[in-house]
Amino acid sequence: MRHLISMLLQNEAGALARVAGLFASRGYNIESLTVAATQDVDASRLTLVVFGDDAVVEQIVKQSAKLVDVIEIADVSGSDHVERELLVARTDAGGEAVDACLSRFGGRLLHRSAGQSVVEYTGCARDVDAFLIALRLSGHILDHARSGIATIAQPLVAA
């Protein structure tokens, strides 16, 4: 099963390595890892995507919570959350084919010259995958980069 682990982590040298090492030592490959600063200069938000057994991932999350660098941690997979990933791609597809794909998915043209287009698309991982497939069908993708997933829990709505 796919797990999205969101945590607040102290901005300390080696903190990321300790968290990633804990997952790796249990034999879990990290599919996606995204880290960025938060409004608190002393903390960063880290999002991990791992695939694995629910019980084992739950145990790793509990062990991660004991690390001194971890401020807060949660597996948000089973709760309401928002997730986004950024794709930037360079293609040699014709302008009309790329424009049709961008229009259909809501992507954005960043640059066009000499028969090449650089585009961006932001969405959940499943939508990024679908956009990438559609872009491939419209022409040859020369290069692409994906940011990894960033996620945040949705706030509870008062009744």
C-alpha positions, 0 to 999 in steps of 0.5 A, a space after each residue: 500500500 502507498 503511504 504518504 508520511 508528512 513530518 515537521 523536522 528540525 533544521 539540523 545537519 544530519 536530520 534528514 539522513 537519520 529519518 531516511 536511514 530509519 526507513 532504509 534500514 527497514 528495507 523500504 525504498 523511498 519512492 519520493 522525498 520532498 523537503 522545504 522550509 516552513 514559516 518557522 525558520 527552525 523547521 522544515 516539512 518533509 514528505 515521504 512516499 513509501 509502499 509497504 505493509 500498513 503495520 510495518 510502516 506504522 511501526 517505522 512512523 512510531 520509531 521516527 517520532 522518537 528521533 530527536 529531530 522529528 517535531 511532528 509526524 503522521 501517515 496522512 494516507 488514510 485521512 483527508 489531505 491535499 497532495 501536489 507534484 510538479 512536472 517540468 518537461 521538454 518535448 519536440 512535439 508540434 505546437 498544436 499538439 502540445 497546446 491541445 494537451 496543455 488545454 486539456 489538462 490545465 498545464 502551462 507553457 513555459 518556453 517555446 523555440 526551435 520546435 521544442 516546448 518546455 511545459 509544466 503541470 501540477 497535480 496529484 501523482 495520478 494526474 501527473 502520470 496521466 499528463 505525462 502519458 498524454 504528452 508522450 502521445 502528442 510527441 517525443 519527450 526529450 527530458 522531464 523532471 518531477 519534484 516529488 510529492 508535497 502534502 498537507 492534511 486538510 483542516 477539519 471542518 466545524 459542523 
